[in-house]
Amino acid sequence: MVTKKDSTSTVTRIKASSDAPSKKPKKVEKAAVVTPKRAKAEGTPFILLRPFIAAGRYFKGAWVELRQVRWPTRGATWSLTGAVLLFTGFFVVMVLLLDAGFKFLFEQILG
């Protein structure tokens, strides 16, 4: 049996400074979602709007995530870039030495 939920739900908001939840919970309403029934009732072609609604939600979510990023300073960026270049150079030299060593070994075995 499927039951319909109320369009509002009780949410207890806790701030970082408080130890216990507030005594009076706040009511939060859910956002209206365009469904095929609602779109049909309103007369809008839902199938044509679906890609635009999905793209809008995607870009809105991406923007929210970008706002939460803690970007590094210029100095941190240069130091990390230097570390990447240093490790890349180290592994290039290591692979070249291993390649030359294996080439020498195969020439000794086959030669």
TIRO-2110 file (N, C-alpha, C; in Angstrom, 1 decimal):
// TIRO-2110
0.8, -1.2, 0.0, N, 1, A
0.0, 0.0, 0.0, CA, 1, A
0.9, 1.2, 0.0, C, 1, A
0.6, 2.1, -0.9, N, 2, A
1.4, 3.3, -1.1, CA, 2, A
0.7, 4.5, -0.4, C, 2, A
1.4, 5.2, 0.5, N, 3, A
0.8, 6.3, 1.2, CA, 3, A
1.4, 7.6, 0.6, C, 3, A
0.6, 8.7, 0.6, N, 4, A
1.1, 10.0, 0.1, CA, 4, A
1.7, 10.7, 1.3, C, 4, A
2.9, 11.3, 1.2, N, 5, A
3.4, 12.1, 2.2, CA, 5, A
2.9, 13.5, 2.2, C, 5, A
2.9, 14.2, 3.3, N, 6, A
2.5, 15.6, 3.4, CA, 6, A
3.6, 16.4, 2.6, C, 6, A
3.2, 17.5, 2.0, N, 7, A
4.1, 18.4, 1.3, CA, 7, A
5.1, 19.1, 2.2, C, 7, A
4.9, 19.1, 3.5, N, 8, A
5.8, 19.7, 4.4, CA, 8, A
6.4, 18.7, 5.3, C, 8, A
7.6, 18.9, 5.8, N, 9, A
8.2, 18.0, 6.7, CA, 9, A
8.9, 18.8, 7.8, C, 9, A
9.1, 18.2, 8.9, N, 10, A
9.7, 18.9, 10.0, CA, 10, A
11.2, 18.6, 10.0, C, 10, A
12.0, 19.7, 10.0, N, 11, A
13.4, 19.6, 9.9, CA, 11, A
14.0, 20.4, 11.1, C, 11, A
14.9, 19.7, 11.9, N, 12, A
15.5, 20.3, 13.0, CA, 12, A
16.9, 20.8, 12.6, C, 12, A
17.1, 22.1, 12.6, N, 13, A
18.4, 22.7, 12.2, CA, 13, A
19.2, 22.9, 13.5, C, 13, A
20.4, 22.4, 13.4, N, 14, A
21.4, 22.5, 14.5, CA, 14, A
22.6, 23.3, 14.0, C, 14, A
22.9, 24.4, 14.8, N, 15, A
24.0, 25.2, 14.5, CA, 15, A
25.3, 24.6, 15.1, C, 15, A
26.4, 24.9, 14.6, N, 16, A
27.7, 24.4, 15.1, CA, 16, A
27.9, 24.8, 16.6, C, 16, A
27.4, 25.9, 17.0, N, 17, A
27.6, 26.4, 18.3, CA, 17, A
26.7, 25.9, 19.3, C, 17, A
25.6, 25.3, 18.9, N, 18, A
24.6, 24.8, 19.9, CA, 18, A
24.9, 23.3, 20.2, C, 18, A
24.6, 22.9, 21.4, N, 19, A
24.8, 21.5, 21.8, CA, 19, A
23.6, 20.7, 21.6, C, 19, A
22.4, 21.3, 21.7, N, 20, A
21.2, 20.5, 21.5, CA, 20, A
20.3, 21.2, 20.5, C, 20, A
19.4, 20.4, 19.9, N, 21, A
18.5, 20.9, 18.8, CA, 21, A
17.6, 22.0, 19.5, C, 21, A
17.2, 22.9, 18.6, N, 22, A
16.2, 23.9, 19.1, CA, 22, A
14.9, 23.3, 19.5, C, 22, A
14.2, 23.9, 20.4, N, 23, A
13.0, 23.3, 21.0, CA, 23, A
11.8, 23.4, 20.0, C, 23, A
11.8, 24.4, 19.1, N, 24, A
10.8, 24.5, 18.1, CA, 24, A
11.3, 24.2, 16.7, C, 24, A
10.9, 23.1, 16.1, N, 25, A
11.4, 22.8, 14.8, CA, 25, A
10.8, 23.7, 13.8, C, 25, A
11.5, 24.0, 12.7, N, 26, A
11.0, 24.8, 11.6, CA, 26, A
10.4, 23.9, 10.6, C, 26, A
9.4, 24.5, 10.0, N, 27, A
8.7, 23.8, 8.9, CA, 27, A
9.3, 24.1, 7.6, C, 27, A
9.7, 23.2, 6.7, N, 28, A
10.3, 23.4, 5.4, CA, 28, A
9.4, 22.8, 4.4, C, 28, A
9.1, 23.6, 3.3, N, 29, A
8.3, 23.1, 2.2, CA, 29, A
9.2, 22.5, 1.2, C, 29, A
8.7, 21.5, 0.6, N, 30, A
9.4, 20.8, -0.5, CA, 30, A
9.2, 21.7, -1.8, C, 30, A
10.3, 21.7, -2.7, N, 31, A
10.2, 22.4, -3.9, CA, 31, A
9.2, 21.7, -4.9, C, 31, A
8.6, 22.5, -5.7, N, 32, A
7.6, 22.0, -6.6, CA, 32, A
8.4, 21.3, -7.8, C, 32, A
8.0, 20.1, -8.1, N, 33, A
8.6, 19.4, -9.2, CA, 33, A
7.6, 19.2, -10.3, C, 33, A
8.1, 19.5, -11.5, N, 34, A
7.2, 19.3, -12.7, CA, 34, A
7.1, 17.9, -13.0, C, 34, A
6.0, 17.3, -12.9, N, 35, A
5.7, 15.9, -13.3, CA, 35, A
4.9, 15.9, -14.5, C, 35, A
4.9, 14.7, -15.2, N, 36, A
4.1, 14.6, -16.4, CA, 36, A
2.6, 15.0, -16.2, C, 36, A
2.0, 14.6, -15.1, N, 37, A
0.6, 14.9, -14.8, CA, 37, A
0.5, 16.4, -14.7, C, 37, A
1.3, 17.0, -13.9, N, 38, A
1.2, 18.5, -13.7, CA, 38, A
1.5, 19.2, -15.0, C, 38, A
2.5, 18.8, -15.8, N, 39, A
2.8, 19.4, -17.1, CA, 39, A
1.6, 19.3, -18.0, C, 39, A
1.0, 18.1, -18.0, N, 40, A
-0.1, 17.9, -18.9, CA, 40, A
-1.3, 18.7, -18.5, C, 40, A
-1.5, 18.8, -17.2, N, 41, A
-2.6, 19.7, -16.7, CA, 41, A
-2.4, 21.1, -17.0, C, 41, A
-1.2, 21.6, -17.0, N, 42, A
-0.9, 23.0, -17.2, CA, 42, A
-0.8, 23.3, -18.7, C, 42, A
-0.8, 22.2, -19.5, N, 43, A
-0.8, 22.4, -21.0, CA, 43, A
0.6, 22.6, -21.6, C, 43, A
1.7, 22.3, -20.8, N, 44, A
3.1, 22.4, -21.4, CA, 44, A
3.5, 21.1, -21.9, C, 44, A
4.2, 21.1, -23.0, N, 45, A
4.7, 19.8, -23.5, CA, 45, A
5.9, 19.3, -22.7, C, 45, A
5.7, 18.4, -21.7, N, 46, A
6.7, 18.0, -20.8, CA, 46, A
7.9, 17.3, -21.4, C, 46, A
7.6, 16.5, -22.5, N, 47, A
8.7, 15.8, -23.1, CA, 47, A
9.7, 16.8, -23.7, C, 47, A
9.3, 17.9, -24.2, N, 48, A
10.2, 18.8, -24.8, CA, 48, A
10.9, 19.6, -23.8, C, 48, A
10.4, 19.8, -22.6, N, 49, A
11.0, 20.6, -21.5, CA, 49, A
12.0, 19.7, -20.7, C, 49, A
11.8, 18.4, -20.7, N, 50, A
12.6, 17.5, -19.8, CA, 50, A
14.1, 17.7, -20.0, C, 50, A
14.7, 17.8, -21.2, N, 51, A
16.2, 18.0, -21.3, CA, 51, A
16.6, 19.3, -20.8, C, 51, A
15.8, 20.4, -20.9, N, 52, A
16.2, 21.7, -20.4, CA, 52, A
16.1, 21.7, -18.9, C, 52, A
15.1, 21.1, -18.4, N, 53, A
15.0, 21.0, -16.9, CA, 53, A
16.2, 20.3, -16.3, C, 53, A
16.6, 19.1, -16.9, N, 54, A
17.7, 18.4, -16.5, CA, 54, A
19.0, 19.1, -16.6, C, 54, A
19.2, 19.8, -17.7, N, 55, A
20.4, 20.6, -17.9, CA, 55, A
20.5, 21.7, -16.9, C, 55, A
19.4, 22.4, -16.6, N, 56, A
19.3, 23.5, -15.6, CA, 56, A
19.7, 23.0, -14.3, C, 56, A
19.1, 21.8, -13.9, N, 57, A
19.5, 21.2, -12.6, CA, 57, A
21.0, 20.9, -12.5, C, 57, A
21.5, 20.3, -13.6, N, 58, A
22.9, 19.9, -13.6, CA, 58, A
23.8, 21.2, -13.4, C, 58, A
23.6, 22.2, -14.2, N, 59, A
24.4, 23.4, -14.0, CA, 59, A
24.2, 24.1, -12.7, C, 59, A
23.0, 24.1, -12.2, N, 60, A
22.8, 24.7, -10.8, CA, 60, A
23.6, 23.9, -9.8, C, 60, A
23.6, 22.5, -9.9, N, 61, A
24.3, 21.7, -8.9, CA, 61, A
25.8, 21.9, -9.1, C, 61, A
26.3, 22.0, -10.3, N, 62, A
27.7, 22.2, -10.6, CA, 62, A
28.2, 23.5, -10.0, C, 62, A
27.3, 24.6, -10.1, N, 63, A
27.7, 25.9, -9.6, CA, 63, A
27.8, 25.8, -8.1, C, 63, A
26.8, 25.1, -7.5, N, 64, A
26.8, 25.0, -6.0, CA, 64, A
28.1, 24.3, -5.5, C, 64, A
28.5, 23.2, -6.2, N, 65, A
29.7, 22.5, -5.9, CA, 65, A
31.0, 23.4, -6.1, C, 65, A
31.0, 24.2, -7.1, N, 66, A
32.2, 25.0, -7.4, CA, 66, A
32.3, 26.1, -6.3, C, 66, A
31.1, 26.6, -5.8, N, 67, A
31.2, 27.6, -4.7, CA, 67, A
31.7, 27.0, -3.4, C, 67, A
31.7, 25.7, -3.2, N, 68, A
32.1, 25.0, -2.0, CA, 68, A
33.6, 24.6, -2.1, C, 68, A
34.2, 24.8, -3.2, N, 69, A
35.6, 24.4, -3.4, CA, 69, A
36.5, 25.4, -2.7, C, 69, A
37.5, 24.9, -2.0, N, 70, A
38.5, 25.7, -1.3, CA, 70, A
39.7, 25.8, -2.2, C, 70, A
39.8, 26.9, -3.0, N, 71, A
40.8, 27.0, -4.0, CA, 71, A
42.2, 27.3, -3.3, C, 71, A
43.3, 26.8, -3.9, N, 72, A
44.6, 27.0, -3.3, CA, 72, A
45.1, 28.4, -3.7, C, 72, A
46.1, 28.9, -2.9, N, 73, A
46.7, 30.2, -3.1, CA, 73, A
47.7, 30.0, -4.3, C, 73, A
48.2, 31.2, -4.8, N, 74, A
49.1, 31.1, -5.9, CA, 74, A
50.4, 30.4, -5.5, C, 74, A
50.9, 30.6, -4.3, N, 75, A
52.1, 30.0, -3.8, CA, 75, A
51.9, 28.5, -3.7, C, 75, A
50.8, 28.0, -3.2, N, 76, A
50.5, 26.6, -3.1, CA, 76, A
50.4, 26.0, -4.5, C, 76, A
49.8, 26.7, -5.4, N, 77, A
49.7, 26.2, -6.8, CA, 77, A
51.1, 26.0, -7.4, C, 77, A
52.0, 26.9, -7.2, N, 78, A
53.3, 26.8, -7.8, CA, 78, A
54.1, 25.7, -7.1, C, 78, A
54.0, 25.5, -5.8, N, 79, A
54.7, 24.5, -5.1, CA, 79, A
54.2, 23.1, -5.6, C, 79, A
52.9, 23.0, -5.7, N, 80, A
52.4, 21.7, -6.2, CA, 80, A
52.7, 21.4, -7.6, C, 80, A
52.8, 22.5, -8.5, N, 81, A
53.2, 22.3, -9.8, CA, 81, A
54.7, 21.8, -9.9, C, 81, A
55.5, 22.4, -9.0, N, 82, A
56.9, 22.0, -9.0, CA, 82, A
57.1, 20.6, -8.5, C, 82, A
56.3, 20.2, -7.5, N, 83, A
56.3, 18.8, -7.1, CA, 83, A
55.9, 17.8, -8.2, C, 83, A
54.9, 18.1, -8.9, N, 84, A
54.5, 17.3, -10.1, CA, 84, A
55.6, 17.2, -11.1, C, 84, A
56.2, 18.3, -11.4, N, 85, A
57.3, 18.2, -12.4, CA, 85, A
58.5, 17.5, -11.9, C, 85, A
58.8, 17.6, -10.6, N, 86, A
59.9, 16.9, -10.0, CA, 86, A
59.7, 15.4, -10.1, C, 86, A
58.5, 14.9, -9.6, N, 87, A
58.2, 13.5, -9.7, CA, 87, A
58.1, 13.0, -11.1, C, 87, A
57.6, 13.8, -12.0, N, 88, A
57.5, 13.3, -13.4, CA, 88, A
58.9, 13.1, -14.0, C, 88, A
59.8, 14.1, -13.7, N, 89, A
61.2, 13.9, -14.1, CA, 89, A
61.9, 12.7, -13.5, C, 89, A
61.7, 12.4, -12.2, N, 90, A
62.2, 11.3, -11.6, CA, 90, A
61.8, 10.0, -12.2, C, 90, A
60.5, 9.9, -12.5, N, 91, A
60.0, 8.6, -13.1, CA, 91, A
60.4, 8.5, -14.5, C, 91, A
60.5, 9.6, -15.3, N, 92, A
61.0, 9.5, -16.6, CA, 92, A
62.5, 8.9, -16.6, C, 92, A
63.3, 9.4, -15.8, N, 93, A
64.7, 8.9, -15.7, CA, 93, A
64.7, 7.5, -15.3, C, 93, A
63.8, 7.1, -14.3, N, 94, A
63.8, 5.7, -13.8, CA, 94, A
63.3, 4.8, -14.9, C, 94, A
62.3, 5.1, -15.7, N, 95, A
61.9, 4.3, -16.8, CA, 95, A
62.9, 4.2, -17.9, C, 95, A
63.6, 5.3, -18.2, N, 96, A
64.7, 5.2, -19.2, CA, 96, A
65.8, 4.3, -18.8, C, 96, A
66.2, 4.4, -17.5, N, 97, A
67.3, 3.5, -17.0, CA, 97, A
66.8, 2.0, -17.0, C, 97, A
65.6, 1.8, -16.6, N, 98, A
65.1, 0.4, -16.7, CA, 98, A
65.1, -0.1, -18.1, C, 98, A
64.6, 0.7, -19.1, N, 99, A
64.5, 0.3, -20.5, CA, 99, A
65.9, 0.0, -21.0, C, 99, A
66.9, 0.9, -20.7, N, 100, A
68.3, 0.6, -21.1, CA, 100, A
68.9, -0.6, -20.5, C, 100, A
68.5, -0.9, -19.2, N, 101, A
69.0, -2.1, -18.6, CA, 101, A
68.4, -3.3, -19.2, C, 101, A
67.1, -3.3, -19.4, N, 102, A
66.5, -4.5, -20.0, CA, 102, A
67.0, -4.7, -21.5, C, 102, A
67.2, -3.6, -22.2, N, 103, A
67.8, -3.8, -23.5, CA, 103, A
69.1, -4.4, -23.5, C, 103, A
70.0, -4.0, -22.6, N, 104, A
71.3, -4.5, -22.4, CA, 104, A
71.2, -6.0, -22.1, C, 104, A
70.3, -6.4, -21.1, N, 105, A
70.2, -7.8, -20.7, CA, 105, A
69.7, -8.6, -21.9, C, 105, A
68.7, -8.2, -22.7, N, 106, A
68.2, -9.0, -23.8, CA, 106, A
69.3, -9.1, -24.9, C, 106, A
70.1, -8.1, -25.1, N, 107, A
71.2, -8.2, -26.1, CA, 107, A
72.2, -9.2, -25.6, C, 107, A
72.5, -9.3, -24.3, N, 108, A
73.5, -10.2, -23.8, CA, 108, A
72.9, -11.7, -23.9, C, 108, A
71.6, -11.8, -23.6, N, 109, A
71.0, -13.2, -23.7, CA, 109, A
70.9, -13.7, -25.1, C, 109, A
70.4, -12.8, -26.0, N, 110, A
70.2, -13.2, -27.4, CA, 110, A
71.5, -13.1, -28.3, C, 110, A
72.5, -12.3, -27.8, N, 111, A
73.6, -12.0, -28.7, CA, 111, A
74.6, -13.0, -28.5, C, 111, A
END
